[in-house]
Amino acid sequence: MTTGYLPSIYKRFTREHPDISRLWEQLTNACYHAGPLDEKTQQLIKLGIAIGLSSEGGVRSHVRQALLSGISREEIEHALLLGLSTAGFPAMIASYQWAKEVLDEGDASGAPGW
């Protein structure tokens, strides 16, 4: 599992609930290592789930994780478009906006998307 940017609310949660945070991280790592999917595929699946849930934080987080995993902007955009026929236009277009904001932040700063 790739790590990198962590939202301030996540950092606060881990400070205030370290035991729960540690157990959550162990469960997450176990899920990532439970099967044959490579990291790139896992990140695209996680992004797709976030799109389907219309989860702003999830989409933003998984776009960042995808970039750290070596997934290109074009691949991320393709994953977003695939959400249209499965999750519907409202979920896809909201996710498209959140993802583009993350991707475009890197354009001005030179950072990889945040």
C-alpha positions as CSV (number, residue, x, y, z in Angstrom):
1,M,0.0,0.0,0.0
2,T,1.3,3.4,-1.0
3,T,1.4,6.1,1.7
4,G,1.9,9.8,1.2
5,Y,-0.5,12.7,1.8
6,L,-2.7,12.4,4.8
7,P,-5.6,14.7,5.5
8,S,-5.4,16.7,8.8
9,I,-8.6,15.0,10.1
10,Y,-7.0,11.6,9.6
11,K,-3.9,12.7,11.5
12,R,-6.1,14.1,14.3
13,F,-8.1,10.8,14.4
14,T,-4.8,8.8,14.7
15,R,-3.6,11.0,17.6
16,E,-6.9,10.8,19.5
17,H,-7.6,7.1,18.8
18,P,-4.2,5.4,18.3
19,D,-5.3,1.9,19.1
20,I,-8.2,2.0,16.6
21,S,-6.1,3.7,14.0
22,R,-3.4,1.0,14.4
23,L,-6.0,-1.8,14.0
24,W,-7.5,-0.1,11.0
25,E,-4.1,0.2,9.3
26,Q,-3.4,-3.5,10.0
27,L,-6.8,-4.5,8.5
28,T,-6.2,-2.3,5.5
29,N,-2.7,-3.8,4.9
30,A,-4.1,-7.3,5.3
31,C,-6.7,-6.6,2.6
32,Y,-4.0,-5.2,0.2
33,H,-1.9,-8.4,0.7
34,A,-4.8,-10.9,0.6
35,G,-4.7,-11.6,-3.1
36,P,-2.9,-11.4,-6.4
37,L,-3.8,-7.9,-7.6
38,D,-0.9,-5.6,-8.1
39,E,-0.9,-2.1,-6.4
40,K,-1.9,-0.3,-9.6
41,T,-5.0,-2.5,-10.0
42,Q,-5.9,-2.1,-6.3
43,Q,-5.6,1.6,-6.5
44,L,-7.9,1.8,-9.6
45,I,-10.4,-0.5,-7.9
46,K,-10.4,1.7,-4.7
47,L,-10.9,4.8,-6.9
48,G,-13.8,3.1,-8.6
49,I,-15.4,2.3,-5.3
50,A,-15.0,5.9,-4.1
51,I,-16.6,7.1,-7.3
52,G,-19.5,4.8,-6.8
53,L,-20.0,6.0,-3.2
54,S,-19.7,9.6,-4.3
55,S,-17.1,9.9,-1.5
56,E,-15.2,13.2,-2.0
57,G,-12.5,12.3,0.5
58,G,-12.2,8.9,-1.0
59,V,-11.9,10.1,-4.5
60,R,-9.3,12.8,-3.5
61,S,-7.3,10.2,-1.5
62,H,-7.4,7.5,-4.1
63,V,-6.4,10.0,-6.9
64,R,-3.3,10.9,-4.8
65,Q,-2.6,7.2,-4.0
66,A,-3.0,6.4,-7.7
67,L,-0.4,9.0,-8.7
68,L,2.0,7.7,-6.1
69,S,1.5,4.2,-7.5
70,G,2.6,5.4,-10.9
71,I,-0.9,5.6,-12.5
72,S,-1.1,8.3,-15.1
73,R,-3.5,11.2,-15.3
74,E,-5.0,9.5,-18.4
75,E,-5.6,6.2,-16.6
76,I,-7.2,8.1,-13.7
77,E,-9.4,10.0,-16.1
78,H,-10.4,6.8,-17.8
79,A,-11.4,5.3,-14.5
80,L,-13.5,8.3,-13.8
81,L,-15.3,8.0,-17.1
82,L,-16.0,4.3,-16.5
83,G,-18.0,5.5,-13.5
84,L,-20.6,7.1,-15.8
85,S,-22.3,3.9,-16.9
86,T,-22.1,2.2,-13.5
87,A,-22.6,5.0,-10.9
88,G,-24.4,7.5,-13.0
89,F,-23.7,11.0,-14.2
90,P,-24.1,12.8,-10.9
91,A,-21.6,10.6,-9.1
92,M,-19.2,10.6,-12.0
93,I,-19.2,14.3,-12.6
94,A,-18.8,15.1,-8.9
95,S,-15.9,12.7,-8.8
96,Y,-14.5,14.2,-12.0
97,Q,-14.4,17.6,-10.3
98,W,-12.8,16.3,-7.1
99,A,-10.2,14.4,-9.1
100,K,-9.4,17.3,-11.4
101,E,-8.9,19.6,-8.4
102,V,-6.3,17.2,-7.0
103,L,-4.7,16.7,-10.4
104,D,-4.6,20.4,-11.3
105,E,-3.1,21.4,-7.9
106,G,0.1,19.7,-9.1
107,D,0.1,21.7,-12.4
108,A,0.8,25.0,-10.7
109,S,3.2,23.8,-8.0
110,G,5.1,21.1,-9.9
111,A,4.0,18.5,-7.3
112,P,2.6,15.2,-8.6
113,G,-1.1,16.2,-8.0
114,W,-1.4,17.9,-4.6
